[in-house]
Amino acid sequence: MSKPILDVTAGSRMFWWDKQNPNVVFSDKRKEIYTTMDRGKERTIEVKPDVIADFRNLPFEDNSFHLVVFDPPHLVKAGDSSWLVKKYGKLDKSTWPRDLKLGFDECMRVLKPNGTLVFKWNDDQIKLAKVLKAMHAKPLFGDKRSKTHWLFFMKLENVEND
């Protein structure tokens, strides 16, 4: 039986309650262990995906997952060696709109008809309205007011008109 859930930007699986959930394919383009000093403490973060893949070009068949989680990097302004970039990754300043559009389209491609896409975004550096415009997407529902947004989309099954 294949796993029903895909996290395309799993990183260190920070928001997962069960970081070894057997129902999830954890994917990320990085596989690394970072150790650094942060605010006077040594910190280690491990990015260990099940599948190494770029969210813009996923190695999965169409209509494969019931649930897809997309939590792309939110940063465009940060040093490449900073703890935040090591922890979350970083988007390219000039290509982020295209990159997020490609990622969103890939998530929808691998999602089964009537499946759900959960999109997480923090608008500290790029406002959510700009992101949604770049992705040409309108969520079904989600939080509009906080700085970190959890948005929900559904891949509606094509229905022929009689």
C-alpha positions as CSV (number, residue, x, y, z in Angstrom):
1,M,0.0,0.0,0.0
2,S,1.4,3.4,-0.9
3,K,1.5,6.2,1.6
4,P,-1.5,8.7,1.4
5,I,0.3,11.8,2.5
6,L,3.2,13.8,1.0
7,D,5.1,16.6,2.6
8,V,7.1,18.2,-0.3
9,T,9.2,20.6,1.9
10,A,9.6,18.5,5.1
11,G,12.9,20.0,6.3
12,S,13.4,18.8,9.9
13,R,9.6,17.9,10.2
14,M,9.2,20.7,12.8
15,F,5.5,20.9,12.9
16,W,4.8,17.2,12.7
17,W,3.6,15.7,16.0
18,D,4.8,12.3,14.8
19,K,8.1,12.9,12.9
20,Q,8.2,9.3,11.8
21,N,4.5,9.0,10.7
22,P,4.3,5.9,8.6
23,N,1.5,7.4,6.4
24,V,3.7,10.3,5.2
25,V,6.4,10.5,2.4
26,F,8.7,13.2,3.7
27,S,10.4,14.9,0.8
28,D,13.0,17.8,0.7
29,K,15.7,18.9,-1.7
30,R,18.2,18.9,1.1
31,K,19.7,16.0,3.1
32,E,22.0,17.5,5.8
33,I,22.8,17.9,9.4
34,Y,23.6,21.5,10.6
35,T,25.2,22.4,13.9
36,T,25.7,26.0,14.8
37,M,25.7,28.4,17.7
38,D,22.4,30.3,18.0
39,R,22.0,32.8,20.8
40,G,24.8,31.2,22.8
41,K,23.5,27.7,22.5
42,E,24.7,24.9,20.2
43,R,21.8,23.8,18.0
44,T,21.6,20.9,15.6
45,I,19.0,20.4,12.9
46,E,18.7,17.3,10.8
47,V,17.1,17.3,7.4
48,K,16.6,13.7,6.5
49,P,13.9,13.2,3.8
50,D,12.6,9.8,2.6
51,V,12.8,11.2,-0.9
52,I,15.2,13.9,-2.1
53,A,13.3,16.1,-4.5
54,D,12.8,19.7,-5.5
55,F,9.1,20.8,-5.0
56,R,9.2,22.3,-8.5
57,N,9.7,18.9,-10.1
58,L,8.4,16.0,-8.0
59,P,9.3,12.4,-8.9
60,F,5.7,11.1,-8.2
61,E,3.0,10.0,-10.6
62,D,-0.1,12.2,-11.2
63,N,-2.9,11.7,-8.7
64,S,-0.8,9.8,-6.1
65,F,-1.7,11.4,-2.7
66,H,-4.8,12.2,-0.7
67,L,-3.1,15.0,1.2
68,V,-0.2,17.1,0.2
69,V,1.6,19.6,2.6
70,F,3.5,22.5,1.0
71,D,5.5,24.7,3.5
72,P,8.0,26.4,1.2
73,P,10.8,28.7,2.5
74,H,9.5,32.1,3.3
75,L,12.8,34.0,3.3
76,V,14.3,36.0,0.5
77,K,16.5,38.3,2.6
78,A,18.8,36.3,4.9
79,G,22.5,35.2,4.8
80,D,23.1,31.8,3.3
81,S,24.9,30.6,6.4
82,S,22.3,32.0,8.9
83,W,20.6,29.7,11.3
84,L,17.2,30.6,9.8
85,V,18.3,29.7,6.3
86,K,19.8,26.4,7.5
87,K,16.6,25.7,9.3
88,Y,14.0,26.7,6.7
89,G,15.8,27.3,3.4
90,K,15.6,30.4,1.3
91,L,13.8,31.5,-1.9
92,D,15.6,33.2,-4.8
93,K,14.7,37.0,-4.8
94,S,14.2,37.1,-8.5
95,T,12.5,33.8,-9.2
96,W,10.3,33.2,-6.1
97,P,7.0,33.9,-7.9
98,R,7.7,31.4,-10.6
99,D,9.2,28.9,-8.2
100,L,6.1,29.0,-5.9
101,K,3.8,28.7,-9.0
102,L,5.7,25.6,-10.2
103,G,5.6,24.1,-6.7
104,F,1.9,24.7,-6.3
105,D,1.2,23.2,-9.7
106,E,3.3,20.2,-8.9
107,C,1.5,19.7,-5.6
108,M,-1.8,19.8,-7.4
109,R,-0.6,17.4,-10.1
110,V,0.4,14.7,-7.5
111,L,-2.8,15.2,-5.5
112,K,-5.6,12.8,-6.1
113,P,-9.0,14.2,-7.3
114,N,-10.9,15.6,-4.4
115,G,-7.6,15.5,-2.4
116,T,-6.5,18.3,0.0
117,L,-3.5,20.6,-0.3
118,V,-2.4,22.3,2.9
119,F,-0.2,25.4,2.3
120,K,1.7,27.2,5.1
121,W,3.1,30.7,4.6
122,N,4.7,33.3,6.9
123,D,4.3,36.8,5.4
124,D,7.2,38.4,7.2
125,Q,9.1,39.1,4.0
126,I,6.6,38.4,1.2
127,K,2.9,39.2,1.8
128,L,0.4,36.4,1.4
129,A,-1.6,38.3,-1.3
130,K,1.5,38.5,-3.5
131,V,2.1,34.7,-3.1
132,L,-1.5,33.8,-4.0
133,K,-1.3,36.1,-7.0
134,A,1.9,34.4,-8.1
135,M,0.4,31.0,-7.7
136,H,-2.9,32.0,-9.4
137,A,-4.6,30.3,-6.5
138,K,-7.5,31.0,-4.2
139,P,-7.8,28.9,-1.0
140,L,-11.1,27.4,0.1
141,F,-10.4,28.7,3.7
142,G,-7.6,29.5,6.0
143,D,-6.3,32.1,8.4
144,K,-6.2,35.7,6.9
145,R,-5.2,37.6,10.0
146,S,-2.1,36.1,11.6
147,K,1.5,36.4,10.3
148,T,1.6,32.6,9.7
149,H,-1.2,31.4,7.5
150,W,-2.5,27.8,7.1
151,L,-4.5,27.7,3.8
152,F,-6.5,24.8,2.4
153,F,-7.1,23.9,-1.3
154,M,-8.9,21.0,-2.9
155,K,-8.2,19.4,-6.2
156,L,-11.8,19.3,-7.5
157,E,-12.6,16.3,-9.7
158,N,-13.5,17.2,-13.2
159,V,-17.2,16.7,-13.8
160,E,-18.6,16.5,-17.3
161,N,-21.8,18.5,-17.9
162,D,-24.6,16.4,-19.4
